[in-house]
Amino acid sequence: MIQLTEPRPVPSALTSPRPLRPTADFGPDDRLRGWLVTAFLTALAAVTRFTNLNYPTDGGHPVFDEKYYASQGWEMLTNGMGIDDNPGYSVIVHPPVGKMAIALGEAIFGYNAWGWRFAAAVAGTVLVLIVIRIARRLTRSTAVGAIAGILMVAEGVTFVQSRIGMLDIFMALFATAAFGCLVVDRDETRARMAYADLAGRTLSTPYGPRLGVRWWRFGAGVFLGLACGTKWSGSYFLVAFFLMSLVFTAVARRSYGVARPWAGTLVRDLLPSMYALIVVPMGLYLASYGGWFASETGINRYAVGNHIGAGGFFSFVPDALRSLWYNSGEVLDFHTHLTNSAGNHHPWESKPWTWPMGLRPMLYYFPDPGTATGCGDSPCVKAVMLLGTPAIWWLAFPVLLWAAWRSVAGRDWRYASVLACYLAAWLPWFGSLDRQMYFFYATAMAPFLVILLAIGLGDILGRVSAAHERGRLQLLIVCLYLGIVIANFVWIWPVLTATPISMDTWNRQLWLPSWR
């Protein structure tokens, strides 16, 4: 039986004179089964991510944007300073963390496809694990966690990004992990409130009790710092999660009858939240530039005195920090002017309104069909296309609308929190529509779409019993849908992995004109 439950109310006589309030809820009690399911699906994800990981390449060289990050990771590994300092670049447009991860793979396997893709494959595999655990905790159901895991294994965007040496899979991993930490922090906060209520401490002050050190919130800050240290778009999650943490805490205080829950959150939790979710990420971001600070050849490392004056109003700031500020300004200038109106165009660029359904995918690899062999026909096509599994991505807008309805009408915090994550990954891009953009920016949206879909499928399942016809029908619907997703993933597998196919098969794979 699958049972989705919220924390259970207990009689006031067992707690305090006030009305009923929730007890501590630590989730499903089938811990062993939960980890067995998680381990099996994570192993399945590893098989799909690591199989033929070194294929394809461009004659042994990186493909698409791998050519930037593979070489920069190798520079970090070999120049003795841990920085990418190629003088051919006037500016390095992304922070170091993701490239450090790529460099770890290159340290193990060398400068080859296994080397520059290994860390991405690990990140993509761990991402599946984290999504399973988050969905399980949100729904209190191991079965729904398993559904989320199956969907993640068969999800095309994170699959492709796990098999190429780029940064976006690391961003998705760190942002999802940060959210997972906040979900656990929410549960622990409510457990501490329950214990305080049993001890009669929730009425001792109108602000409610102090909640102590919240290490899971601190962990969320660590992952946010890693996300920002991979790409600046991690800052969108930083803002969203800081506000989310405050809301979680205020709602918990209100649930336990605190007289002034919002004021109590500001008094008790604002400064600790700022430390954990703003100061810690900023500190980690700066720490990721440790090699750059210590170097002699880091790009713009000595901007003070060369590009900007040593004096001035900010002369009290250390030169190293002022140089980093100048370098960040140069990076921002690069991104700001990478616009269509400035003449920057790419045949596979896309705008954010196309991302939820994956209407404009990204072609990463497509050698001349005349040179491809192995399909039993002529000509053959080998392609790697960043393509979201249509059976998942084409449901995006119905899923988002359902999540919004449940968030507002049903006051369902699960939908509301995951929807906030999805929107944090998507909506900020509408602020610069003239900018050149690509579908791989939507990688961080994928895990949250899958979690929303899994929660919705859990709602369809509801309470399932084999003895009831309706329960069997609900289970059949969910199983049929998962079967469609898996079949869809198998169908598009050739264009996700550069498996040789005939030109006729290639044309049948391209379902929409915008995919060409």
Secondary structure as UniProt FT lines:
FT   STRAND          9..10
FT   HELIX           12..14
FT   STRAND          21..22
FT   HELIX           31..50
FT   TURN            51..54
FT   TURN            59..60
FT   TURN            64..65
FT   HELIX           66..78
FT   TURN            87..88
FT   HELIX           97..109
FT   HELIX           113..139
FT   HELIX           142..153
FT   HELIX           156..161
FT   TURN            162..163
FT   HELIX           168..198
FT   TURN            199..200
FT   TURN            202..203
FT   TURN            206..207
FT   HELIX           215..228
FT   TURN            229..230
FT   TURN            232..233
FT   HELIX           234..255
FT   TURN            256..257
FT   HELIX           261..274
FT   HELIX           275..279
FT   HELIX           280..287
FT   TURN            288..289
FT   HELIX           290..294
FT   TURN            299..302
FT   TURN            305..307
FT   TURN            313..316
FT   HELIX           319..336
FT   TURN            340..343
FT   TURN            347..348
FT   HELIX           352..354
FT   TURN            355..358
FT   STRAND          362..365
FT   HELIX           369..371
FT   STRAND          380..381
FT   STRAND          384..386
FT   HELIX           390..393
FT   TURN            394..395
FT   HELIX           396..408
FT   HELIX           413..426
FT   HELIX           427..432
FT   TURN            433..434
FT   HELIX           439..445
FT   HELIX           446..461
FT   TURN            466..467
FT   HELIX           469..497
FT   STRAND          501..502
FT   HELIX           503..509
FT   HELIX           513..515
//
